[in-house]
Amino acid sequence: MKGIIYDIKHYAIHDGPGIRQTIFFKGCSLACWWCHNPEAISGKPFSFIKTIFNGGDKCQEKKETVGESFTTEELMDEILKDQLFYEESGGGVTFSGGEPFVQYNFLLEMLQLVKQHGIHTCVDTTGHAVKERMQAVAEFTDLFLYDIKHIDSELHRKYTGVGNELILENLKILDEMGKKIWIRYPLIPGMNDREEDLLRILDFLSKLKNVHPVSILPYHKIGSNKYQRFGIEYKMDGIEEPDRERVEEVKSLFNQAGFEVGIGG
């Protein structure tokens, strides 16, 4: 079986416990306005011309391809290169994206292979997947990094392209299965930072048993230049990054509701 991978990050420390290898699947079922990896949205590899400046007026153009095909065996060989780091740090492998469920069959087979080697597994997901597939993947996943982008379904659809009903239902399913879940909440000024929305999210999360901790991900403009480079429409013009005071206010709100909260990561 083959899958399309657009990046592999070695020695990752923010995508789950310990030292990890994070593998980024190409393709996503959402199209978030603020996405800082727009090259991951399409499931197909594509090429672009990269200009490299060597100082002064000298520069050269280089053709680069985003997305590479791997067989399960090839990717497993890459994963095992870092096995010593997993064992010494309590780390493992994180499958991210894009959205790894877009390549469901490849994801499931990779998780099964990784677990055969006794390596800790993590799936970083938007939660937008067929319920039966979520349950199947959960059997081989030790930890989920789970995105909650907006509690209001219509606004979720406006800013991501899909409603949130399936996402919230899958989160409940994972919780009922007793899976360990870390919530990630992107904080986007003017889009999902209203007090009423935050309170609704806290009410929803407080009814779950296995959500711990919560990471607040403040919006940033890193990667905004990719949109022009790849010929993708950029919808975030005029949106500023949240100031530190507002981030701390939101963190305090989650803390008061009983959640352990981190910023970034």
N, C-alpha and C positions, 0 to 999 in steps of 0.2 A: 504494500500500500504506500502511496505517496501523498505528501502534503506540501503546501507552499509556506515557507518561513521567510520573514523579511528581516529578522535580526535575532542574534543570540547574544545575550549579555552574561558574561562570566563574572563570578565573584559579586553577585548582586546581594545587597544587604537590606533592601527596603521592600522586598516582595515576598515576605514570609520570614519565618525564624531562621537564624543561622546564615551561613554563606550559601548562596544558591546559584543555580544557572536558570536564567529566565529566558524562555523561548517564545518569540513573538510570532503568532500565526497571522497570516494575511487574510483579510476579509472581515467585514463587520456588518451586522444586521441593523446597526444604528448609524446615524450620521449627525453626531453632536456638533452644534455650532462651534464649540470651544475646543474641539479635538486638537491636540498638539501632535498627533501622528496621523495626518490625513492620508499619508501614503499607505496606511494600513486598511483603509475603508474598502477599496476594491480588492476582490479576491484574486485578481489576475496580476502577474508580474508586469512591470512596465519599465521602459528605459527613459532616461533624460540626460541632457548635456550639462555637466558640471563644469563651471569655470574656476580654474585654480590660479590664484594670483601669486606670483613669485617675487613681488616687489617692483616698485616703479610702474612702468607701463607694460611690463612683461606678464603675460598670462597664457595659459593653455586650456584647451577644452578637452574634457574626458567624458566618455559615455559610461554611465553607470546604470545598473539594473536593480530595481527594487523587487525583491521576491526571488527565492531560489527553491527549487524542488528537492525534497529529501525523501528517501524511503524511510520506513520505520527503523530499519537496521542501521542506516547511515546516521540518523538522528540519535539513536541509542548509543552508537559509538562516540558521538560528540558528548553526550551526557556523561558517559562513564569516565571521560577524561578528568572530570572534577570530583570523582567519587571520594577521594581522600579528604577533600574540603568538606563534603557533606558529613562524613563520618566524624570528623574532628570538631565540627561546629554545631552539629544538630541541624544542619541545613538540608537542602534537597533541590527539587526541580519545580519551577513555577511555569505553567503554561498560560500565556497572556496573548494579547492581540493589539489591534483588531478585537475580534471576539472568537475565542477558540472553538465555540460550539458551531460556528459556520463550517468548520471542517470536522464535524462530529465523529465520523468513523475513524479518521486518523487520530483524533484526540483520544478516543476511547482505547484504541489499540496501544498508543504510546503510554497511557496511564497504566494499562495492564502490564506492559513490559517493564516500566519503571518499578512498579510494586513487586515484580518478581525478583528484583535486585535489592529489595528491602529499603528503597530510597523514599524519603518523605515527599509527598506530592501536594501541590497547590494549584488551584485553577483560579485565575483572575478573570472575572466574568461580569457582563452587564446583567446577567440573569434572564436575558431574552432568548429562551430556548424551549423547545417542546418538553412538556413535563416529564414524559417517559425517558427522554434523553438526559434530562437533568438527574433523574433518579439513578439511571444506569452509570453515569459518570461519577456520581456521589459514592458509589460502592468502592471506587478506587482512588478517592480523593480524601486526603487528611485535613485539608484546610481550603476554604473558599475565601477569596478576596472579592467582595460583592459590592457592586456599585449601586447606590441609590442616587439618581440624578434629579428627580423631582417627585414630590408626593401627589401633585395634581396631574391627572392623566392627560388632560387636554394640553396643558402647558408642556408636559413631557413629550407629547406628540409634536408640538410646535418646534421644540428645540432639539429633538433627537430623531424625529421621523416615525416614532412608534409610541403607542400608549404604554402605560406602566402596569396594567392589570396582570399580565403574565409574569412580569418581573416580581411583583409583590407576592403573587401566589407561589412562585418557585421558592422564594425566600422562606415562606411559611413551611413549605414541604421539606426543605433542607433542615429547618429548625426542628421539625417534628421527627426527622430521621436522626437527630442528635449530632449533626455535623457541626464542626467548629467553623465559625463565620467571623470574619473581620469586615466591618462595613467601611466603605469609602464614599465620602460625600464631597463632590466638587462644589466649591463655593463660588458662585458666579454672580457678581453684583447686578442687581436689576432683573435677574432671571429666576434664581431659586433661593434668595436670601431674605425673603419676607418673613417677618416674625410668625405670621399665621401658618406658613408652610413649614417652618422649622418646628413649631409646636405639634403640628400634625405628624411629622416624621417621628418625633420623640414619642408620641402616643403610640404609633404603630410599632416602633422598635421595642418599647418597654413591655410589650405583650409577648415578646419572643424570649426564649430561654438560653440560647447559645450564641448570642451576638456579643462579641467582646474581642477587641476594643473597637472604637470608631476612629477613623482617620479623616480629618478635614483637609481637603486638597484645594487651597486657594487658587483661583484662576491666575494664570500667568501667560505672558505673550511669547514665551520661548517657543519657537517653531512656527510662528506666524508667517515668516518669510517662505516657508515651504509651500504655502498655498499658491503664491505667484509662480514659484519654480515648477510646480507640478500642474499648473493650469486649473486649479480648483477654486471655486468661489469662496471668498472669505467673508463671513457674516458678522465678525466681531469688531469691526471698525467703530471706534468711539467708546468701547467698553474698557474701563480701566481696571487694573488689578485692585482687589480689596485692600484697604489699609490695615495695618497691624491691629489697630484698635478694634475694628469690626471683626477681624478674625478671632481676637481674644474674647469678644462678646459672645460670638457663636460657640466657641469652645466652652465658655463658662455656662452657657445654656445647657449644653450636653452634659457637662460635669454635674450640674445641679440635678439633672434627671437620673444620675447614678451611673453614667458611662465613663469608662476610662477613655480619654481622648488624646490623640496625637495630632500634630499638624504636619502635613506633607508626608512623603513616603508612600 
